[in-house]
Each structure stands twice: as C-alpha cells, then as structure tokens.
Amino acid sequence: MERGEVWLVSLDPTAGHEQSGKRPVLIVSPAAFNQITRLPVVLPITTGGNFARTAGFAVSLDGAGTKTTGVIRCDQPRTIDMAARHGKRLERLPDGIINDVLARLATILT
C-alpha cells in the first residue's frame, strides 16, 4: 500500500456525516507507515461531496485520465484496516493530483 494508490473498500460502519458504503479511497499516508501499521490513512472518493466542493476541500478527478471518477474528500481523512475491509487496489493517481491533495490536507491539519 503506497501513497497515491486508489483502493476499493467498504467504509461501513460509520456515524453521522462520515462517508459510508463501498467506495474508492485514496491512500495518503507514506508506504513506510502503511507497511509498519497496516493501517493506512485514506480519503474517500465520491461523486457527491457538494460541501467539500463548495468549501474547497475537494480535488476533482475530472480530466485526470483515471478510471476512478468523482472528487477526493480531503476533509474526511481516516485510518482503516485495509485487510479487515477486504480492500482491492484499483490504480495509482497522477503525481499532480496527489500533490494537490496533500497540499489541501496540510492546510486542514496545520
């Protein structure tokens, strides 16, 4: 599991306004962390996300040349057990998208 990879997982169970259901997620934690913990930090990808789009917390995959579509919700990071959630690797995103995501995430976390 490496930063920049998109995996398909079920995010259930969730609570409140958390993204739920089976959906793609983007791994944002570095490979070394993921290898040691087996618990990557991920961001959900959705075709909705109107709040995140309006607030500037979303990175769009439109025109990125990826199989995965929608927006990456930088406002909803979470740590998941990929094995317990039966995650499946889908693809790796372009570096430009990853850099944009990390910049928005840094704005939220710093």
MODELLER restraints for C-alpha pairs under 7 A, 6 or more apart:
rsr = mdl.restraints
at = mdl.atoms
rsr.add(forms.Gaussian(group=physical.xy_distance, feature=features.Distance(at['CA:1:A'], at['CA:31:A']), mean=6.09, stdev=0.5))
rsr.add(forms.Gaussian(group=physical.xy_distance, feature=features.Distance(at['CA:1:A'], at['CA:34:A']), mean=6.32, stdev=0.5))
rsr.add(forms.Gaussian(group=physical.xy_distance, feature=features.Distance(at['CA:2:A'], at['CA:27:A']), mean=6.69, stdev=0.5))
rsr.add(forms.Gaussian(group=physical.xy_distance, feature=features.Distance(at['CA:2:A'], at['CA:30:A']), mean=6.20, stdev=0.5))
rsr.add(forms.Gaussian(group=physical.xy_distance, feature=features.Distance(at['CA:2:A'], at['CA:31:A']), mean=4.53, stdev=0.5))
rsr.add(forms.Gaussian(group=physical.xy_distance, feature=features.Distance(at['CA:3:A'], at['CA:27:A']), mean=5.03, stdev=0.5))
rsr.add(forms.Gaussian(group=physical.xy_distance, feature=features.Distance(at['CA:3:A'], at['CA:28:A']), mean=4.84, stdev=0.5))
rsr.add(forms.Gaussian(group=physical.xy_distance, feature=features.Distance(at['CA:3:A'], at['CA:29:A']), mean=5.58, stdev=0.5))
rsr.add(forms.Gaussian(group=physical.xy_distance, feature=features.Distance(at['CA:3:A'], at['CA:30:A']), mean=5.23, stdev=0.5))
rsr.add(forms.Gaussian(group=physical.xy_distance, feature=features.Distance(at['CA:3:A'], at['CA:31:A']), mean=6.12, stdev=0.5))
rsr.add(forms.Gaussian(group=physical.xy_distance, feature=features.Distance(at['CA:4:A'], at['CA:26:A']), mean=6.26, stdev=0.5))
rsr.add(forms.Gaussian(group=physical.xy_distance, feature=features.Distance(at['CA:4:A'], at['CA:27:A']), mean=5.63, stdev=0.5))
rsr.add(forms.Gaussian(group=physical.xy_distance, feature=features.Distance(at['CA:4:A'], at['CA:28:A']), mean=6.25, stdev=0.5))
rsr.add(forms.Gaussian(group=physical.xy_distance, feature=features.Distance(at['CA:4:A'], at['CA:92:A']), mean=5.58, stdev=0.5))
rsr.add(forms.Gaussian(group=physical.xy_distance, feature=features.Distance(at['CA:4:A'], at['CA:93:A']), mean=5.56, stdev=0.5))
rsr.add(forms.Gaussian(group=physical.xy_distance, feature=features.Distance(at['CA:4:A'], at['CA:98:A']), mean=5.95, stdev=0.5))
rsr.add(forms.Gaussian(group=physical.xy_distance, feature=features.Distance(at['CA:5:A'], at['CA:26:A']), mean=5.83, stdev=0.5))
rsr.add(forms.Gaussian(group=physical.xy_distance, feature=features.Distance(at['CA:5:A'], at['CA:27:A']), mean=5.63, stdev=0.5))
rsr.add(forms.Gaussian(group=physical.xy_distance, feature=features.Distance(at['CA:5:A'], at['CA:91:A']), mean=5.76, stdev=0.5))
rsr.add(forms.Gaussian(group=physical.xy_distance, feature=features.Distance(at['CA:5:A'], at['CA:92:A']), mean=4.24, stdev=0.5))
rsr.add(forms.Gaussian(group=physical.xy_distance, feature=features.Distance(at['CA:5:A'], at['CA:93:A']), mean=6.26, stdev=0.5))
rsr.add(forms.Gaussian(group=physical.xy_distance, feature=features.Distance(at['CA:6:A'], at['CA:24:A']), mean=6.20, stdev=0.5))
rsr.add(forms.Gaussian(group=physical.xy_distance, feature=features.Distance(at['CA:6:A'], at['CA:25:A']), mean=5.48, stdev=0.5))
rsr.add(forms.Gaussian(group=physical.xy_distance, feature=features.Distance(at['CA:6:A'], at['CA:26:A']), mean=4.59, stdev=0.5))
rsr.add(forms.Gaussian(group=physical.xy_distance, feature=features.Distance(at['CA:6:A'], at['CA:27:A']), mean=6.43, stdev=0.5))
rsr.add(forms.Gaussian(group=physical.xy_distance, feature=features.Distance(at['CA:6:A'], at['CA:89:A']), mean=6.13, stdev=0.5))
rsr.add(forms.Gaussian(group=physical.xy_distance, feature=features.Distance(at['CA:6:A'], at['CA:90:A']), mean=5.50, stdev=0.5))
rsr.add(forms.Gaussian(group=physical.xy_distance, feature=features.Distance(at['CA:6:A'], at['CA:91:A']), mean=5.32, stdev=0.5))
rsr.add(forms.Gaussian(group=physical.xy_distance, feature=features.Distance(at['CA:6:A'], at['CA:92:A']), mean=5.87, stdev=0.5))
rsr.add(forms.Gaussian(group=physical.xy_distance, feature=features.Distance(at['CA:7:A'], at['CA:24:A']), mean=5.38, stdev=0.5))
rsr.add(forms.Gaussian(group=physical.xy_distance, feature=features.Distance(at['CA:7:A'], at['CA:25:A']), mean=5.43, stdev=0.5))
rsr.add(forms.Gaussian(group=physical.xy_distance, feature=features.Distance(at['CA:7:A'], at['CA:26:A']), mean=6.57, stdev=0.5))
rsr.add(forms.Gaussian(group=physical.xy_distance, feature=features.Distance(at['CA:7:A'], at['CA:87:A']), mean=6.08, stdev=0.5))
rsr.add(forms.Gaussian(group=physical.xy_distance, feature=features.Distance(at['CA:7:A'], at['CA:88:A']), mean=5.27, stdev=0.5))
rsr.add(forms.Gaussian(group=physical.xy_distance, feature=features.Distance(at['CA:7:A'], at['CA:89:A']), mean=4.29, stdev=0.5))
rsr.add(forms.Gaussian(group=physical.xy_distance, feature=features.Distance(at['CA:7:A'], at['CA:90:A']), mean=5.27, stdev=0.5))
rsr.add(forms.Gaussian(group=physical.xy_distance, feature=features.Distance(at['CA:8:A'], at['CA:22:A']), mean=6.93, stdev=0.5))
rsr.add(forms.Gaussian(group=physical.xy_distance, feature=features.Distance(at['CA:8:A'], at['CA:23:A']), mean=5.50, stdev=0.5))
rsr.add(forms.Gaussian(group=physical.xy_distance, feature=features.Distance(at['CA:8:A'], at['CA:24:A']), mean=4.27, stdev=0.5))
rsr.add(forms.Gaussian(group=physical.xy_distance, feature=features.Distance(at['CA:8:A'], at['CA:25:A']), mean=6.30, stdev=0.5))
rsr.add(forms.Gaussian(group=physical.xy_distance, feature=features.Distance(at['CA:8:A'], at['CA:87:A']), mean=5.52, stdev=0.5))
rsr.add(forms.Gaussian(group=physical.xy_distance, feature=features.Distance(at['CA:8:A'], at['CA:88:A']), mean=5.17, stdev=0.5))
rsr.add(forms.Gaussian(group=physical.xy_distance, feature=features.Distance(at['CA:8:A'], at['CA:89:A']), mean=6.43, stdev=0.5))
rsr.add(forms.Gaussian(group=physical.xy_distance, feature=features.Distance(at['CA:8:A'], at['CA:90:A']), mean=6.71, stdev=0.5))
rsr.add(forms.Gaussian(group=physical.xy_distance, feature=features.Distance(at['CA:9:A'], at['CA:22:A']), mean=5.40, stdev=0.5))
rsr.add(forms.Gaussian(group=physical.xy_distance, feature=features.Distance(at['CA:9:A'], at['CA:23:A']), mean=5.73, stdev=0.5))
rsr.add(forms.Gaussian(group=physical.xy_distance, feature=features.Distance(at['CA:9:A'], at['CA:24:A']), mean=6.28, stdev=0.5))
rsr.add(forms.Gaussian(group=physical.xy_distance, feature=features.Distance(at['CA:9:A'], at['CA:85:A']), mean=5.99, stdev=0.5))
rsr.add(forms.Gaussian(group=physical.xy_distance, feature=features.Distance(at['CA:9:A'], at['CA:86:A']), mean=6.52, stdev=0.5))
rsr.add(forms.Gaussian(group=physical.xy_distance, feature=features.Distance(at['CA:9:A'], at['CA:87:A']), mean=4.75, stdev=0.5))
rsr.add(forms.Gaussian(group=physical.xy_distance, feature=features.Distance(at['CA:9:A'], at['CA:88:A']), mean=6.82, stdev=0.5))
rsr.add(forms.Gaussian(group=physical.xy_distance, feature=features.Distance(at['CA:10:A'], at['CA:21:A']), mean=5.33, stdev=0.5))
rsr.add(forms.Gaussian(group=physical.xy_distance, feature=features.Distance(at['CA:10:A'], at['CA:22:A']), mean=3.90, stdev=0.5))
rsr.add(forms.Gaussian(group=physical.xy_distance, feature=features.Distance(at['CA:10:A'], at['CA:23:A']), mean=6.26, stdev=0.5))
rsr.add(forms.Gaussian(group=physical.xy_distance, feature=features.Distance(at['CA:10:A'], at['CA:85:A']), mean=6.11, stdev=0.5))
rsr.add(forms.Gaussian(group=physical.xy_distance, feature=features.Distance(at['CA:11:A'], at['CA:20:A']), mean=5.07, stdev=0.5))
rsr.add(forms.Gaussian(group=physical.xy_distance, feature=features.Distance(at['CA:11:A'], at['CA:21:A']), mean=5.37, stdev=0.5))
rsr.add(forms.Gaussian(group=physical.xy_distance, feature=features.Distance(at['CA:11:A'], at['CA:22:A']), mean=6.12, stdev=0.5))
rsr.add(forms.Gaussian(group=physical.xy_distance, feature=features.Distance(at['CA:12:A'], at['CA:20:A']), mean=5.50, stdev=0.5))
rsr.add(forms.Gaussian(group=physical.xy_distance, feature=features.Distance(at['CA:12:A'], at['CA:21:A']), mean=5.63, stdev=0.5))
rsr.add(forms.Gaussian(group=physical.xy_distance, feature=features.Distance(at['CA:14:A'], at['CA:20:A']), mean=6.03, stdev=0.5))
rsr.add(forms.Gaussian(group=physical.xy_distance, feature=features.Distance(at['CA:19:A'], at['CA:44:A']), mean=6.85, stdev=0.5))
rsr.add(forms.Gaussian(group=physical.xy_distance, feature=features.Distance(at['CA:23:A'], at['CA:45:A']), mean=6.81, stdev=0.5))
rsr.add(forms.Gaussian(group=physical.xy_distance, feature=features.Distance(at['CA:24:A'], at['CA:44:A']), mean=6.33, stdev=0.5))
rsr.add(forms.Gaussian(group=physical.xy_distance, feature=features.Distance(at['CA:24:A'], at['CA:45:A']), mean=5.48, stdev=0.5))
rsr.add(forms.Gaussian(group=physical.xy_distance, feature=features.Distance(at['CA:25:A'], at['CA:42:A']), mean=5.91, stdev=0.5))
rsr.add(forms.Gaussian(group=physical.xy_distance, feature=features.Distance(at['CA:25:A'], at['CA:43:A']), mean=5.32, stdev=0.5))
rsr.add(forms.Gaussian(group=physical.xy_distance, feature=features.Distance(at['CA:25:A'], at['CA:44:A']), mean=4.37, stdev=0.5))
rsr.add(forms.Gaussian(group=physical.xy_distance, feature=features.Distance(at['CA:25:A'], at['CA:45:A']), mean=5.37, stdev=0.5))
rsr.add(forms.Gaussian(group=physical.xy_distance, feature=features.Distance(at['CA:26:A'], at['CA:42:A']), mean=5.26, stdev=0.5))
rsr.add(forms.Gaussian(group=physical.xy_distance, feature=features.Distance(at['CA:26:A'], at['CA:43:A']), mean=5.14, stdev=0.5))
rsr.add(forms.Gaussian(group=physical.xy_distance, feature=features.Distance(at['CA:26:A'], at['CA:44:A']), mean=6.45, stdev=0.5))
rsr.add(forms.Gaussian(group=physical.xy_distance, feature=features.Distance(at['CA:27:A'], at['CA:40:A']), mean=6.36, stdev=0.5))
rsr.add(forms.Gaussian(group=physical.xy_distance, feature=features.Distance(at['CA:27:A'], at['CA:41:A']), mean=5.92, stdev=0.5))
rsr.add(forms.Gaussian(group=physical.xy_distance, feature=features.Distance(at['CA:27:A'], at['CA:42:A']), mean=4.43, stdev=0.5))
rsr.add(forms.Gaussian(group=physical.xy_distance, feature=features.Distance(at['CA:27:A'], at['CA:43:A']), mean=6.63, stdev=0.5))
rsr.add(forms.Gaussian(group=physical.xy_distance, feature=features.Distance(at['CA:28:A'], at['CA:41:A']), mean=5.77, stdev=0.5))
rsr.add(forms.Gaussian(group=physical.xy_distance, feature=features.Distance(at['CA:28:A'], at['CA:42:A']), mean=5.62, stdev=0.5))
rsr.add(forms.Gaussian(group=physical.xy_distance, feature=features.Distance(at['CA:29:A'], at['CA:40:A']), mean=5.85, stdev=0.5))
rsr.add(forms.Gaussian(group=physical.xy_distance, feature=features.Distance(at['CA:29:A'], at['CA:41:A']), mean=5.20, stdev=0.5))
rsr.add(forms.Gaussian(group=physical.xy_distance, feature=features.Distance(at['CA:34:A'], at['CA:40:A']), mean=5.06, stdev=0.5))
rsr.add(forms.Gaussian(group=physical.xy_distance, feature=features.Distance(at['CA:38:A'], at['CA:81:A']), mean=6.64, stdev=0.5))
rsr.add(forms.Gaussian(group=physical.xy_distance, feature=features.Distance(at['CA:39:A'], at['CA:79:A']), mean=5.90, stdev=0.5))
rsr.add(forms.Gaussian(group=physical.xy_distance, feature=features.Distance(at['CA:39:A'], at['CA:80:A']), mean=5.33, stdev=0.5))
rsr.add(forms.Gaussian(group=physical.xy_distance, feature=features.Distance(at['CA:39:A'], at['CA:81:A']), mean=4.97, stdev=0.5))
rsr.add(forms.Gaussian(group=physical.xy_distance, feature=features.Distance(at['CA:39:A'], at['CA:82:A']), mean=6.64, stdev=0.5))
rsr.add(forms.Gaussian(group=physical.xy_distance, feature=features.Distance(at['CA:40:A'], at['CA:79:A']), mean=5.56, stdev=0.5))
rsr.add(forms.Gaussian(group=physical.xy_distance, feature=features.Distance(at['CA:40:A'], at['CA:80:A']), mean=6.05, stdev=0.5))
rsr.add(forms.Gaussian(group=physical.xy_distance, feature=features.Distance(at['CA:41:A'], at['CA:77:A']), mean=6.49, stdev=0.5))
rsr.add(forms.Gaussian(group=physical.xy_distance, feature=features.Distance(at['CA:41:A'], at['CA:78:A']), mean=5.41, stdev=0.5))
rsr.add(forms.Gaussian(group=physical.xy_distance, feature=features.Distance(at['CA:41:A'], at['CA:79:A']), mean=4.32, stdev=0.5))
rsr.add(forms.Gaussian(group=physical.xy_distance, feature=features.Distance(at['CA:41:A'], at['CA:80:A']), mean=6.67, stdev=0.5))
rsr.add(forms.Gaussian(group=physical.xy_distance, feature=features.Distance(at['CA:42:A'], at['CA:77:A']), mean=5.61, stdev=0.5))
rsr.add(forms.Gaussian(group=physical.xy_distance, feature=features.Distance(at['CA:42:A'], at['CA:78:A']), mean=5.55, stdev=0.5))
rsr.add(forms.Gaussian(group=physical.xy_distance, feature=features.Distance(at['CA:42:A'], at['CA:79:A']), mean=6.16, stdev=0.5))
rsr.add(forms.Gaussian(group=physical.xy_distance, feature=features.Distance(at['CA:43:A'], at['CA:72:A']), mean=6.51, stdev=0.5))
rsr.add(forms.Gaussian(group=physical.xy_distance, feature=features.Distance(at['CA:43:A'], at['CA:73:A']), mean=5.88, stdev=0.5))
rsr.add(forms.Gaussian(group=physical.xy_distance, feature=features.Distance(at['CA:43:A'], at['CA:74:A']), mean=6.10, stdev=0.5))
rsr.add(forms.Gaussian(group=physical.xy_distance, feature=features.Distance(at['CA:43:A'], at['CA:76:A']), mean=6.00, stdev=0.5))
rsr.add(forms.Gaussian(group=physical.xy_distance, feature=features.Distance(at['CA:43:A'], at['CA:77:A']), mean=4.87, stdev=0.5))
rsr.add(forms.Gaussian(group=physical.xy_distance, feature=features.Distance(at['CA:43:A'], at['CA:78:A']), mean=6.69, stdev=0.5))
rsr.add(forms.Gaussian(group=physical.xy_distance, feature=features.Distance(at['CA:44:A'], at['CA:72:A']), mean=6.00, stdev=0.5))
rsr.add(forms.Gaussian(group=physical.xy_distance, feature=features.Distance(at['CA:44:A'], at['CA:73:A']), mean=5.61, stdev=0.5))
rsr.add(forms.Gaussian(group=physical.xy_distance, feature=features.Distance(at['CA:44:A'], at['CA:76:A']), mean=6.96, stdev=0.5))
rsr.add(forms.Gaussian(group=physical.xy_distance, feature=features.Distance(at['CA:45:A'], at['CA:70:A']), mean=6.32, stdev=0.5))
rsr.add(forms.Gaussian(group=physical.xy_distance, feature=features.Distance(at['CA:45:A'], at['CA:71:A']), mean=5.44, stdev=0.5))
rsr.add(forms.Gaussian(group=physical.xy_distance, feature=features.Distance(at['CA:45:A'], at['CA:72:A']), mean=4.43, stdev=0.5))
rsr.add(forms.Gaussian(group=physical.xy_distance, feature=features.Distance(at['CA:45:A'], at['CA:73:A']), mean=6.02, stdev=0.5))
rsr.add(forms.Gaussian(group=physical.xy_distance, feature=features.Distance(at['CA:46:A'], at['CA:70:A']), mean=5.20, stdev=0.5))
rsr.add(forms.Gaussian(group=physical.xy_distance, feature=features.Distance(at['CA:46:A'], at['CA:71:A']), mean=5.47, stdev=0.5))
rsr.add(forms.Gaussian(group=physical.xy_distance, feature=features.Distance(at['CA:46:A'], at['CA:72:A']), mean=6.62, stdev=0.5))
rsr.add(forms.Gaussian(group=physical.xy_distance, feature=features.Distance(at['CA:47:A'], at['CA:70:A']), mean=4.27, stdev=0.5))
rsr.add(forms.Gaussian(group=physical.xy_distance, feature=features.Distance(at['CA:47:A'], at['CA:71:A']), mean=6.17, stdev=0.5))
rsr.add(forms.Gaussian(group=physical.xy_distance, feature=features.Distance(at['CA:52:A'], at['CA:58:A']), mean=5.15, stdev=0.5))
rsr.add(forms.Gaussian(group=physical.xy_distance, feature=features.Distance(at['CA:52:A'], at['CA:73:A']), mean=6.38, stdev=0.5))
rsr.add(forms.Gaussian(group=physical.xy_distance, feature=features.Distance(at['CA:52:A'], at['CA:75:A']), mean=6.97, stdev=0.5))
rsr.add(forms.Gaussian(group=physical.xy_distance, feature=features.Distance(at['CA:57:A'], at['CA:73:A']), mean=6.31, stdev=0.5))
rsr.add(forms.Gaussian(group=physical.xy_distance, feature=features.Distance(at['CA:57:A'], at['CA:74:A']), mean=5.34, stdev=0.5))
rsr.add(forms.Gaussian(group=physical.xy_distance, feature=features.Distance(at['CA:57:A'], at['CA:75:A']), mean=5.72, stdev=0.5))
rsr.add(forms.Gaussian(group=physical.xy_distance, feature=features.Distance(at['CA:57:A'], at['CA:104:A']), mean=6.63, stdev=0.5))
rsr.add(forms.Gaussian(group=physical.xy_distance, feature=features.Distance(at['CA:58:A'], at['CA:71:A']), mean=5.79, stdev=0.5))
rsr.add(forms.Gaussian(group=physical.xy_distance, feature=features.Distance(at['CA:58:A'], at['CA:72:A']), mean=5.34, stdev=0.5))
rsr.add(forms.Gaussian(group=physical.xy_distance, feature=features.Distance(at['CA:58:A'], at['CA:73:A']), mean=4.94, stdev=0.5))
rsr.add(forms.Gaussian(group=physical.xy_distance, feature=features.Distance(at['CA:58:A'], at['CA:74:A']), mean=5.75, stdev=0.5))
rsr.add(forms.Gaussian(group=physical.xy_distance, feature=features.Distance(at['CA:59:A'], at['CA:71:A']), mean=5.34, stdev=0.5))
rsr.add(forms.Gaussian(group=physical.xy_distance, feature=features.Distance(at['CA:59:A'], at['CA:72:A']), mean=5.09, stdev=0.5))
rsr.add(forms.Gaussian(group=physical.xy_distance, feature=features.Distance(at['CA:59:A'], at['CA:101:A']), mean=6.35, stdev=0.5))
rsr.add(forms.Gaussian(group=physical.xy_distance, feature=features.Distance(at['CA:60:A'], at['CA:70:A']), mean=6.14, stdev=0.5))
rsr.add(forms.Gaussian(group=physical.xy_distance, feature=features.Distance(at['CA:60:A'], at['CA:71:A']), mean=4.30, stdev=0.5))
rsr.add(forms.Gaussian(group=physical.xy_distance, feature=features.Distance(at['CA:60:A'], at['CA:72:A']), mean=6.39, stdev=0.5))
rsr.add(forms.Gaussian(group=physical.xy_distance, feature=features.Distance(at['CA:61:A'], at['CA:69:A']), mean=5.67, stdev=0.5))
rsr.add(forms.Gaussian(group=physical.xy_distance, feature=features.Distance(at['CA:61:A'], at['CA:70:A']), mean=5.70, stdev=0.5))
rsr.add(forms.Gaussian(group=physical.xy_distance, feature=features.Distance(at['CA:61:A'], at['CA:71:A']), mean=5.79, stdev=0.5))
rsr.add(forms.Gaussian(group=physical.xy_distance, feature=features.Distance(at['CA:62:A'], at['CA:69:A']), mean=6.76, stdev=0.5))
rsr.add(forms.Gaussian(group=physical.xy_distance, feature=features.Distance(at['CA:62:A'], at['CA:70:A']), mean=6.98, stdev=0.5))
rsr.add(forms.Gaussian(group=physical.xy_distance, feature=features.Distance(at['CA:66:A'], at['CA:93:A']), mean=6.93, stdev=0.5))
rsr.add(forms.Gaussian(group=physical.xy_distance, feature=features.Distance(at['CA:74:A'], at['CA:101:A']), mean=6.59, stdev=0.5))
rsr.add(forms.Gaussian(group=physical.xy_distance, feature=features.Distance(at['CA:74:A'], at['CA:104:A']), mean=6.61, stdev=0.5))
rsr.add(forms.Gaussian(group=physical.xy_distance, feature=features.Distance(at['CA:74:A'], at['CA:105:A']), mean=5.67, stdev=0.5))
